[in-house]
């Protein structure tokens, strides 16, 4: 599970792969930045 943070609204999205859009504000994936995963594996 990877964690992505929306640079537009700050929402945290958890997904196995990069979401197409921010679920919170609808920003395109260009705005989603991969964050450090909470745990490895
Ligand atoms: Zn957003």
mmCIF file of the protein (N, C-alpha, C, O) and its ligand, coordinates in Angstrom:
data_MODEL
# 
_entry.id   MODEL 
# 
loop_
_entity.id 
_entity.type 
_entity.pdbx_number_of_molecules 
1 polymer     1 
2 non-polymer 1 
# 
_entity_poly.entity_id                      1 
_entity_poly.type                           'polypeptide(L)' 
_entity_poly.nstd_linkage                   no 
_entity_poly.nstd_monomer                   no 
_entity_poly.pdbx_seq_one_letter_code       
;(UNK)(UNK)(UNK)(UNK)(UNK)(UNK)(UNK)(UNK)(UNK)(UNK)(UNK)(UNK)(UNK)(UNK)(UNK)(UNK)
(UNK)(UNK)(UNK)(UNK)(UNK)(UNK)(UNK)(UNK)(UNK)(UNK)(UNK)(UNK)(UNK)(UNK)(UNK)(UNK)
(UNK)(UNK)(UNK)(UNK)(UNK)(UNK)(UNK)(UNK)(UNK)
;
_entity_poly.pdbx_seq_one_letter_code_can   XXXXXXXXXXXXXXXXXXXXXXXXXXXXXXXXXXXXXXXXX 
_entity_poly.pdbx_strand_id                 A 
# 
loop_
_entity_poly_seq.entity_id 
_entity_poly_seq.num 
_entity_poly_seq.mon_id 
_entity_poly_seq.hetero 
1 1  UNK n 
1 2  UNK n 
1 3  UNK n 
1 4  UNK n 
1 5  UNK n 
1 6  UNK n 
1 7  UNK n 
1 8  UNK n 
1 9  UNK n 
1 10 UNK n 
1 11 UNK n 
1 12 UNK n 
1 13 UNK n 
1 14 UNK n 
1 15 UNK n 
1 16 UNK n 
1 17 UNK n 
1 18 UNK n 
1 19 UNK n 
1 20 UNK n 
1 21 UNK n 
1 22 UNK n 
1 23 UNK n 
1 24 UNK n 
1 25 UNK n 
1 26 UNK n 
1 27 UNK n 
1 28 UNK n 
1 29 UNK n 
1 30 UNK n 
1 31 UNK n 
1 32 UNK n 
1 33 UNK n 
1 34 UNK n 
1 35 UNK n 
1 36 UNK n 
1 37 UNK n 
1 38 UNK n 
1 39 UNK n 
1 40 UNK n 
1 41 UNK n 
# 
loop_
_struct_asym.id 
_struct_asym.entity_id 
A 1 
B 2 
# 
loop_
_chem_comp.id 
_chem_comp.type 
_chem_comp.mon_nstd_flag 
UNK 'L-peptide linking' . 
ZN  non-polymer         . 
# 
_pdbx_entity_nonpoly.entity_id   2 
_pdbx_entity_nonpoly.name        ? 
_pdbx_entity_nonpoly.comp_id     ZN 
# 
_pdbx_nonpoly_scheme.asym_id         B 
_pdbx_nonpoly_scheme.entity_id       2 
_pdbx_nonpoly_scheme.mon_id          ZN 
_pdbx_nonpoly_scheme.ndb_seq_num     1 
_pdbx_nonpoly_scheme.pdb_seq_num     101 
_pdbx_nonpoly_scheme.auth_seq_num    101 
_pdbx_nonpoly_scheme.pdb_mon_id      ZN 
_pdbx_nonpoly_scheme.auth_mon_id     ZN 
_pdbx_nonpoly_scheme.pdb_strand_id   A 
_pdbx_nonpoly_scheme.pdb_ins_code    . 
# 
loop_
_atom_site.group_PDB 
_atom_site.id 
_atom_site.type_symbol 
_atom_site.label_atom_id 
_atom_site.label_alt_id 
_atom_site.label_comp_id 
_atom_site.label_asym_id 
_atom_site.label_entity_id 
_atom_site.label_seq_id 
_atom_site.pdbx_PDB_ins_code 
_atom_site.Cartn_x 
_atom_site.Cartn_y 
_atom_site.Cartn_z 
_atom_site.occupancy 
_atom_site.B_iso_or_equiv 
_atom_site.pdbx_formal_charge 
_atom_site.auth_seq_id 
_atom_site.auth_comp_id 
_atom_site.auth_asym_id 
_atom_site.auth_atom_id 
_atom_site.pdbx_PDB_model_num 
ATOM   1   N  N  . UNK A 1 1  ? 0.844   -1.196 0.000   1.00 0.00 ? 1   UNK A N  1 
ATOM   2   C  CA . UNK A 1 1  ? 0.000   0.000  0.000   1.00 0.00 ? 1   UNK A CA 1 
ATOM   3   C  C  . UNK A 1 1  ? 0.875   1.240  0.000   1.00 0.00 ? 1   UNK A C  1 
ATOM   4   O  O  . UNK A 1 1  ? 1.778   1.382  0.825   1.00 0.00 ? 1   UNK A O  1 
ATOM   5   N  N  . UNK A 1 2  ? 0.602   2.112  -0.912  1.00 0.00 ? 2   UNK A N  1 
ATOM   6   C  CA . UNK A 1 2  ? 1.360   3.354  -0.979  1.00 0.00 ? 2   UNK A CA 1 
ATOM   7   C  C  . UNK A 1 2  ? 0.477   4.510  -0.509  1.00 0.00 ? 2   UNK A C  1 
ATOM   8   O  O  . UNK A 1 2  ? -0.751  4.433  -0.528  1.00 0.00 ? 2   UNK A O  1 
ATOM   9   N  N  . UNK A 1 3  ? 1.130   5.555  -0.097  1.00 0.00 ? 3   UNK A N  1 
ATOM   10  C  CA . UNK A 1 3  ? 0.411   6.728  0.378   1.00 0.00 ? 3   UNK A CA 1 
ATOM   11  C  C  . UNK A 1 3  ? 0.762   7.914  -0.511  1.00 0.00 ? 3   UNK A C  1 
ATOM   12  O  O  . UNK A 1 3  ? 1.928   8.193  -0.787  1.00 0.00 ? 3   UNK A O  1 
ATOM   13  N  N  . UNK A 1 4  ? -0.272  8.589  -0.939  1.00 0.00 ? 4   UNK A N  1 
ATOM   14  C  CA . UNK A 1 4  ? -0.061  9.762  -1.785  1.00 0.00 ? 4   UNK A CA 1 
ATOM   15  C  C  . UNK A 1 4  ? -0.696  10.971 -1.102  1.00 0.00 ? 4   UNK A C  1 
ATOM   16  O  O  . UNK A 1 4  ? -1.759  10.874 -0.488  1.00 0.00 ? 4   UNK A O  1 
ATOM   17  N  N  . UNK A 1 5  ? -0.024  12.097 -1.224  1.00 0.00 ? 5   UNK A N  1 
ATOM   18  C  CA . UNK A 1 5  ? -0.557  13.320 -0.650  1.00 0.00 ? 5   UNK A CA 1 
ATOM   19  C  C  . UNK A 1 5  ? -0.880  14.293 -1.769  1.00 0.00 ? 5   UNK A C  1 
ATOM   20  O  O  . UNK A 1 5  ? -0.076  14.513 -2.675  1.00 0.00 ? 5   UNK A O  1 
ATOM   21  N  N  . UNK A 1 6  ? -2.047  14.859 -1.692  1.00 0.00 ? 6   UNK A N  1 
ATOM   22  C  CA . UNK A 1 6  ? -2.461  15.837 -2.690  1.00 0.00 ? 6   UNK A CA 1 
ATOM   23  C  C  . UNK A 1 6  ? -1.812  17.183 -2.366  1.00 0.00 ? 6   UNK A C  1 
ATOM   24  O  O  . UNK A 1 6  ? -1.988  17.730 -1.278  1.00 0.00 ? 6   UNK A O  1 
ATOM   25  N  N  . UNK A 1 7  ? -1.062  17.700 -3.333  1.00 0.00 ? 7   UNK A N  1 
ATOM   26  C  CA . UNK A 1 7  ? -0.392  18.984 -3.130  1.00 0.00 ? 7   UNK A CA 1 
ATOM   27  C  C  . UNK A 1 7  ? -1.375  20.148 -3.201  1.00 0.00 ? 7   UNK A C  1 
ATOM   28  O  O  . UNK A 1 7  ? -1.065  21.259 -2.772  1.00 0.00 ? 7   UNK A O  1 
ATOM   29  N  N  . UNK A 1 8  ? -2.562  19.884 -3.746  1.00 0.00 ? 8   UNK A N  1 
ATOM   30  C  CA . UNK A 1 8  ? -3.541  20.950 -3.912  1.00 0.00 ? 8   UNK A CA 1 
ATOM   31  C  C  . UNK A 1 8  ? -4.337  21.178 -2.625  1.00 0.00 ? 8   UNK A C  1 
ATOM   32  O  O  . UNK A 1 8  ? -4.526  22.318 -2.201  1.00 0.00 ? 8   UNK A O  1 
ATOM   33  N  N  . UNK A 1 9  ? -4.807  20.078 -2.003  1.00 0.00 ? 9   UNK A N  1 
ATOM   34  C  CA . UNK A 1 9  ? -5.676  20.222 -0.833  1.00 0.00 ? 9   UNK A CA 1 
ATOM   35  C  C  . UNK A 1 9  ? -5.102  19.561 0.421   1.00 0.00 ? 9   UNK A C  1 
ATOM   36  O  O  . UNK A 1 9  ? -5.615  19.764 1.521   1.00 0.00 ? 9   UNK A O  1 
ATOM   37  N  N  . UNK A 1 10 ? -4.042  18.772 0.257   1.00 0.00 ? 10  UNK A N  1 
ATOM   38  C  CA . UNK A 1 10 ? -3.406  18.169 1.419   1.00 0.00 ? 10  UNK A CA 1 
ATOM   39  C  C  . UNK A 1 10 ? -4.012  16.850 1.842   1.00 0.00 ? 10  UNK A C  1 
ATOM   40  O  O  . UNK A 1 10 ? -3.614  16.284 2.860   1.00 0.00 ? 10  UNK A O  1 
ATOM   41  N  N  . UNK A 1 11 ? -4.969  16.351 1.079   1.00 0.00 ? 11  UNK A N  1 
ATOM   42  C  CA . UNK A 1 11 ? -5.606  15.081 1.416   1.00 0.00 ? 11  UNK A CA 1 
ATOM   43  C  C  . UNK A 1 11 ? -4.601  13.941 1.309   1.00 0.00 ? 11  UNK A C  1 
ATOM   44  O  O  . UNK A 1 11 ? -3.708  13.960 0.462   1.00 0.00 ? 11  UNK A O  1 
ATOM   45  N  N  . UNK A 1 12 ? -4.762  12.950 2.182   1.00 0.00 ? 12  UNK A N  1 
ATOM   46  C  CA . UNK A 1 12 ? -3.924  11.764 2.143   1.00 0.00 ? 12  UNK A CA 1 
ATOM   47  C  C  . UNK A 1 12 ? -4.720  10.635 1.515   1.00 0.00 ? 12  UNK A C  1 
ATOM   48  O  O  . UNK A 1 12 ? -5.817  10.310 1.968   1.00 0.00 ? 12  UNK A O  1 
ATOM   49  N  N  . UNK A 1 13 ? -4.163  10.038 0.468   1.00 0.00 ? 13  UNK A N  1 
ATOM   50  C  CA . UNK A 1 13 ? -4.845  8.949  -0.224  1.00 0.00 ? 13  UNK A CA 1 
ATOM   51  C  C  . UNK A 1 13 ? -4.010  7.687  -0.114  1.00 0.00 ? 13  UNK A C  1 
ATOM   52  O  O  . UNK A 1 13 ? -2.810  7.705  -0.388  1.00 0.00 ? 13  UNK A O  1 
ATOM   53  N  N  . UNK A 1 14 ? -4.632  6.608  0.282   1.00 0.00 ? 14  UNK A N  1 
ATOM   54  C  CA . UNK A 1 14 ? -3.940  5.331  0.319   1.00 0.00 ? 14  UNK A CA 1 
ATOM   55  C  C  . UNK A 1 14 ? -4.430  4.482  -0.832  1.00 0.00 ? 14  UNK A C  1 
ATOM   56  O  O  . UNK A 1 14 ? -5.634  4.319  -1.026  1.00 0.00 ? 14  UNK A O  1 
ATOM   57  N  N  . UNK A 1 15 ? -3.489  3.937  -1.600  1.00 0.00 ? 15  UNK A N  1 
ATOM   58  C  CA . UNK A 1 15 ? -3.859  3.115  -2.744  1.00 0.00 ? 15  UNK A CA 1 
ATOM   59  C  C  . UNK A 1 15 ? -2.693  2.222  -3.133  1.00 0.00 ? 15  UNK A C  1 
ATOM   60  O  O  . UNK A 1 15 ? -1.538  2.503  -2.815  1.00 0.00 ? 15  UNK A O  1 
ATOM   61  N  N  . UNK A 1 16 ? -3.018  1.151  -3.820  1.00 0.00 ? 16  UNK A N  1 
ATOM   62  C  CA . UNK A 1 16 ? -1.950  0.261  -4.267  1.00 0.00 ? 16  UNK A CA 1 
ATOM   63  C  C  . UNK A 1 16 ? -1.185  0.866  -5.434  1.00 0.00 ? 16  UNK A C  1 
ATOM   64  O  O  . UNK A 1 16 ? 0.005   0.606  -5.616  1.00 0.00 ? 16  UNK A O  1 
ATOM   65  N  N  . UNK A 1 17 ? -1.886  1.677  -6.224  1.00 0.00 ? 17  UNK A N  1 
ATOM   66  C  CA . UNK A 1 17 ? -1.215  2.394  -7.304  1.00 0.00 ? 17  UNK A CA 1 
ATOM   67  C  C  . UNK A 1 17 ? -1.712  3.833  -7.303  1.00 0.00 ? 17  UNK A C  1 
ATOM   68  O  O  . UNK A 1 17 ? -2.689  4.172  -6.635  1.00 0.00 ? 17  UNK A O  1 
ATOM   69  N  N  . UNK A 1 18 ? -1.025  4.659  -8.058  1.00 0.00 ? 18  UNK A N  1 
ATOM   70  C  CA . UNK A 1 18 ? -1.328  6.080  -8.016  1.00 0.00 ? 18  UNK A CA 1 
ATOM   71  C  C  . UNK A 1 18 ? -2.741  6.351  -8.516  1.00 0.00 ? 18  UNK A C  1 
ATOM   72  O  O  . UNK A 1 18 ? -3.098  5.958  -9.627  1.00 0.00 ? 18  UNK A O  1 
ATOM   73  N  N  . UNK A 1 19 ? -3.539  7.020  -7.701  1.00 0.00 ? 19  UNK A N  1 
ATOM   74  C  CA . UNK A 1 19 ? -4.901  7.348  -8.139  1.00 0.00 ? 19  UNK A CA 1 
ATOM   75  C  C  . UNK A 1 19 ? -4.881  8.296  -9.330  1.00 0.00 ? 19  UNK A C  1 
ATOM   76  O  O  . UNK A 1 19 ? -3.946  9.078  -9.501  1.00 0.00 ? 19  UNK A O  1 
ATOM   77  N  N  . UNK A 1 20 ? -5.903  8.219  -10.135 1.00 0.00 ? 20  UNK A N  1 
ATOM   78  C  CA . UNK A 1 20 ? -5.992  9.089  -11.317 1.00 0.00 ? 20  UNK A CA 1 
ATOM   79  C  C  . UNK A 1 20 ? -6.284  10.526 -10.903 1.00 0.00 ? 20  UNK A C  1 
ATOM   80  O  O  . UNK A 1 20 ? -5.852  11.480 -11.550 1.00 0.00 ? 20  UNK A O  1 
ATOM   81  N  N  . UNK A 1 21 ? -7.026  10.656 -9.810  1.00 0.00 ? 21  UNK A N  1 
ATOM   82  C  CA . UNK A 1 21 ? -7.393  11.985 -9.326  1.00 0.00 ? 21  UNK A CA 1 
ATOM   83  C  C  . UNK A 1 21 ? -7.480  11.972 -7.808  1.00 0.00 ? 21  UNK A C  1 
ATOM   84  O  O  . UNK A 1 21 ? -7.655  10.925 -7.186  1.00 0.00 ? 21  UNK A O  1 
ATOM   85  N  N  . UNK A 1 22 ? -7.356  13.152 -7.232  1.00 0.00 ? 22  UNK A N  1 
ATOM   86  C  CA . UNK A 1 22 ? -7.569  13.282 -5.796  1.00 0.00 ? 22  UNK A CA 1 
ATOM   87  C  C  . UNK A 1 22 ? -9.043  13.053 -5.500  1.00 0.00 ? 22  UNK A C  1 
ATOM   88  O  O  . UNK A 1 22 ? -9.917  13.660 -6.118  1.00 0.00 ? 22  UNK A O  1 
ATOM   89  N  N  . UNK A 1 23 ? -9.305  12.163 -4.541  1.00 0.00 ? 23  UNK A N  1 
ATOM   90  C  CA . UNK A 1 23 ? -10.702 11.866 -4.215  1.00 0.00 ? 23  UNK A CA 1 
ATOM   91  C  C  . UNK A 1 23 ? -11.375 13.013 -3.476  1.00 0.00 ? 23  UNK A C  1 
ATOM   92  O  O  . UNK A 1 23 ? -12.601 13.106 -3.420  1.00 0.00 ? 23  UNK A O  1 
ATOM   93  N  N  . UNK A 1 24 ? -10.553 13.872 -2.916  1.00 0.00 ? 24  UNK A N  1 
ATOM   94  C  CA . UNK A 1 24 ? -11.105 14.952 -2.115  1.00 0.00 ? 24  UNK A CA 1 
ATOM   95  C  C  . UNK A 1 24 ? -11.457 16.179 -2.955  1.00 0.00 ? 24  UNK A C  1 
ATOM   96  O  O  . UNK A 1 24 ? -12.567 16.706 -2.873  1.00 0.00 ? 24  UNK A O  1 
ATOM   97  N  N  . UNK A 1 25 ? -10.483 16.629 -3.773  1.00 0.00 ? 25  UNK A N  1 
ATOM   98  C  CA . UNK A 1 25 ? -10.704 17.876 -4.506  1.00 0.00 ? 25  UNK A CA 1 
ATOM   99  C  C  . UNK A 1 25 ? -10.746 17.678 -6.020  1.00 0.00 ? 25  UNK A C  1 
ATOM   100 O  O  . UNK A 1 25 ? -11.100 18.596 -6.760  1.00 0.00 ? 25  UNK A O  1 
ATOM   101 N  N  . UNK A 1 26 ? -10.386 16.486 -6.475  1.00 0.00 ? 26  UNK A N  1 
ATOM   102 C  CA . UNK A 1 26 ? -10.462 16.209 -7.902  1.00 0.00 ? 26  UNK A CA 1 
ATOM   103 C  C  . UNK A 1 26 ? -9.235  16.653 -8.687  1.00 0.00 ? 26  UNK A C  1 
ATOM   104 O  O  . UNK A 1 26 ? -9.248  16.640 -9.918  1.00 0.00 ? 26  UNK A O  1 
ATOM   105 N  N  . UNK A 1 27 ? -8.182  17.044 -7.987  1.00 0.00 ? 27  UNK A N  1 
ATOM   106 C  CA . UNK A 1 27 ? -6.955  17.448 -8.669  1.00 0.00 ? 27  UNK A CA 1 
ATOM   107 C  C  . UNK A 1 27 ? -6.393  16.279 -9.467  1.00 0.00 ? 27  UNK A C  1 
ATOM   108 O  O  . UNK A 1 27 ? -6.541  15.121 -9.078  1.00 0.00 ? 27  UNK A O  1 
ATOM   109 N  N  . UNK A 1 28 ? -5.762  16.587 -10.562 1.00 0.00 ? 28  UNK A N  1 
ATOM   110 C  CA . UNK A 1 28 ? -5.208  15.521 -11.386 1.00 0.00 ? 28  UNK A CA 1 
ATOM   111 C  C  . UNK A 1 28 ? -3.986  14.907 -10.726 1.00 0.00 ? 28  UNK A C  1 
ATOM   112 O  O  . UNK A 1 28 ? -3.407  15.473 -9.798  1.00 0.00 ? 28  UNK A O  1 
ATOM   113 N  N  . UNK A 1 29 ? -3.608  13.741 -11.222 1.00 0.00 ? 29  UNK A N  1 
ATOM   114 C  CA . UNK A 1 29 ? -2.552  12.961 -10.560 1.00 0.00 ? 29  UNK A CA 1 
ATOM   115 C  C  . UNK A 1 29 ? -1.216  13.683 -10.515 1.00 0.00 ? 29  UNK A C  1 
ATOM   116 O  O  . UNK A 1 29 ? -0.345  13.327 -9.720  1.00 0.00 ? 29  UNK A O  1 
ATOM   117 N  N  . UNK A 1 30 ? -1.048  14.682 -11.349 1.00 0.00 ? 30  UNK A N  1 
ATOM   118 C  CA . UNK A 1 30 ? 0.175   15.472 -11.287 1.00 0.00 ? 30  UNK A CA 1 
ATOM   119 C  C  . UNK A 1 30 ? 0.346   16.114 -9.915  1.00 0.00 ? 30  UNK A C  1 
ATOM   120 O  O  . UNK A 1 30 ? 1.460   16.426 -9.493  1.00 0.00 ? 30  UNK A O  1 
ATOM   121 N  N  . UNK A 1 31 ? -0.784  16.307 -9.222  1.00 0.00 ? 31  UNK A N  1 
ATOM   122 C  CA . UNK A 1 31 ? -0.743  16.964 -7.918  1.00 0.00 ? 31  UNK A CA 1 
ATOM   123 C  C  . UNK A 1 31 ? -0.510  15.967 -6.785  1.00 0.00 ? 31  UNK A C  1 
ATOM   124 O  O  . UNK A 1 31 ? -0.289  16.365 -5.641  1.00 0.00 ? 31  UNK A O  1 
ATOM   125 N  N  . UNK A 1 32 ? -0.560  14.687 -7.098  1.00 0.00 ? 32  UNK A N  1 
ATOM   126 C  CA . UNK A 1 32 ? -0.413  13.677 -6.060  1.00 0.00 ? 32  UNK A CA 1 
ATOM   127 C  C  . UNK A 1 32 ? 1.051   13.285 -5.924  1.00 0.00 ? 32  UNK A C  1 
ATOM   128 O  O  . UNK A 1 32 ? 1.685   12.851 -6.886  1.00 0.00 ? 32  UNK A O  1 
ATOM   129 N  N  . UNK A 1 33 ? 1.570   13.442 -4.727  1.00 0.00 ? 33  UNK A N  1 
ATOM   130 C  CA . UNK A 1 33 ? 2.976   13.163 -4.459  1.00 0.00 ? 33  UNK A CA 1 
ATOM   131 C  C  . UNK A 1 33 ? 3.064   11.956 -3.541  1.00 0.00 ? 33  UNK A C  1 
ATOM   132 O  O  . UNK A 1 33 ? 2.370   11.873 -2.528  1.00 0.00 ? 33  UNK A O  1 
ATOM   133 N  N  . UNK A 1 34 ? 3.916   11.039 -3.908  1.00 0.00 ? 34  UNK A N  1 
ATOM   134 C  CA . UNK A 1 34 ? 4.040   9.827  -3.101  1.00 0.00 ? 34  UNK A CA 1 
ATOM   135 C  C  . UNK A 1 34 ? 4.726   10.147 -1.782  1.00 0.00 ? 34  UNK A C  1 
ATOM   136 O  O  . UNK A 1 34 ? 5.769   10.799 -1.750  1.00 0.00 ? 34  UNK A O  1 
ATOM   137 N  N  . UNK A 1 35 ? 4.127   9.680  -0.704  1.00 0.00 ? 35  UNK A N  1 
ATOM   138 C  CA . UNK A 1 35 ? 4.671   9.873  0.617   1.00 0.00 ? 35  UNK A CA 1 
ATOM   139 C  C  . UNK A 1 35 ? 5.350   8.597  1.061   1.00 0.00 ? 35  UNK A C  1 
ATOM   140 O  O  . UNK A 1 35 ? 5.156   7.533  0.474   1.00 0.00 ? 35  UNK A O  1 
ATOM   141 N  N  . UNK A 1 36 ? 6.143   8.719  2.101   1.00 0.00 ? 36  UNK A N  1 
ATOM   142 C  CA . UNK A 1 36 ? 6.759   7.525  2.671   1.00 0.00 ? 36  UNK A CA 1 
ATOM   143 C  C  . UNK A 1 36 ? 5.673   6.604  3.207   1.00 0.00 ? 36  UNK A C  1 
ATOM   144 O  O  . UNK A 1 36 ? 4.760   7.054  3.898   1.00 0.00 ? 36  UNK A O  1 
ATOM   145 N  N  . UNK A 1 37 ? 5.767   5.337  2.895   1.00 0.00 ? 37  UNK A N  1 
ATOM   146 C  CA . UNK A 1 37 ? 4.767   4.370  3.357   1.00 0.00 ? 37  UNK A CA 1 
ATOM   147 C  C  . UNK A 1 37 ? 4.853   4.230  4.868   1.00 0.00 ? 37  UNK A C  1 
ATOM   148 O  O  . UNK A 1 37 ? 5.938   4.329  5.441   1.00 0.00 ? 37  UNK A O  1 
ATOM   149 N  N  . UNK A 1 38 ? 3.718   4.000  5.519   1.00 0.00 ? 38  UNK A N  1 
ATOM   150 C  CA . UNK A 1 38 ? 3.689   3.867  6.972   1.00 0.00 ? 38  UNK A CA 1 
ATOM   151 C  C  . UNK A 1 38 ? 4.541   2.695  7.452   1.00 0.00 ? 38  UNK A C  1 
ATOM   152 O  O  . UNK A 1 38 ? 5.143   2.753  8.524   1.00 0.00 ? 38  UNK A O  1 
ATOM   153 N  N  . UNK A 1 39 ? 4.585   1.658  6.669   1.00 0.00 ? 39  UNK A N  1 
ATOM   154 C  CA . UNK A 1 39 ? 5.411   0.510  7.018   1.00 0.00 ? 39  UNK A CA 1 
ATOM   155 C  C  . UNK A 1 39 ? 5.811   -0.226 5.752   1.00 0.00 ? 39  UNK A C  1 
ATOM   156 O  O  . UNK A 1 39 ? 5.129   -0.162 4.729   1.00 0.00 ? 39  UNK A O  1 
ATOM   157 N  N  . UNK A 1 40 ? 6.910   -0.909 5.844   1.00 0.00 ? 40  UNK A N  1 
ATOM   158 C  CA . UNK A 1 40 ? 7.395   -1.612 4.672   1.00 0.00 ? 40  UNK A CA 1 
ATOM   159 C  C  . UNK A 1 40 ? 6.614   -2.893 4.440   1.00 0.00 ? 40  UNK A C  1 
ATOM   160 O  O  . UNK A 1 40 ? 5.984   -3.440 5.345   1.00 0.00 ? 40  UNK A O  1 
ATOM   161 N  N  . UNK A 1 41 ? 6.678   -3.357 3.182   1.00 0.00 ? 41  UNK A N  1 
ATOM   162 C  CA . UNK A 1 41 ? 6.000   -4.605 2.890   1.00 0.00 ? 41  UNK A CA 1 
ATOM   163 C  C  . UNK A 1 41 ? 4.838   -4.351 2.018   1.00 0.00 ? 41  UNK A C  1 
ATOM   164 O  O  . UNK A 1 41 ? 4.124   -5.285 1.652   1.00 0.00 ? 41  UNK A O  1 
HETATM 165 ZN ZN . ZN  B 2 .  ? -6.829  17.162 -3.364  1.00 0.00 ? 101 ZN  A ZN 1 
# 
